[in-house]
Amino acid sequence: RLVLPPNSKGEVPGRAAPSLLKALARAHDWRERIMNGGAQDPRSIAQQTGLNQRYVRRVFECAFLAPDIVEAILDGRQPHDLTVQKLCHNLPMDWTEQRRRLGFQRVGI
């Protein structure tokens, strides 16, 4: 049984999700590759890495997450039901909409 302090807002402290961390790391690495000329687009990244092009395109969107969402994921303060699939599925570019859709308004970031 998990007992949370009254002021915790229902978040579980410090549970970093390796799959989310990996997606963020990949997305930012791929963005840097494109910006530095090491790759032209997600298609060339897929060729370089041997990963599926569709997967690369979806994960690449995580490079444009709101900074506070990235920080919360790095700190392990993401909603308990957040998965890579949910994170990368039709991710909106609007940060307010990202927070709403991914459930970050509930965890108080």
C-alpha positions, 0 to 999 in steps of 0.5 A, a space after each residue: 500500500 502506498 501512502 502519499 502525503 496530503 500535499 503530494 497532488 497524487 504523484 509518485 515521487 522519483 519513478 523514472 521510466 527507462 522507455 520514456 528516457 530512451 525516447 527523449 534521448 533519441 529524439 534530442 540526439 536525432 534533432 542535434 544530428 539534423 541541426 549539425 548536418 549529420 542527417 537530413 531528415 528522419 528518413 536519413 536517421 532511420 537509415 543510419 540507425 537501422 530503425 523503422 522510419 515510422 518509429 523514428 518520425 514518431 519518436 522525433 516529435 518528442 524533441 519538441 516537448 514542452 521543457 517542463 514536461 521533459 524535466 518532469 520525465 527526467 525527474 520521474 514525475 510523469 503521470 503513472 499511465 504515460 507510455 512511449 506510445 501515448 507520448 508519441 501518438 499525434 503529439 501536438 506542437 502547442 505546449 498547453 495542449 501537450 500538458 492537457 493531453 498527456 496528463 501533466 496538469 494533474 501532476 502539477 508541473 
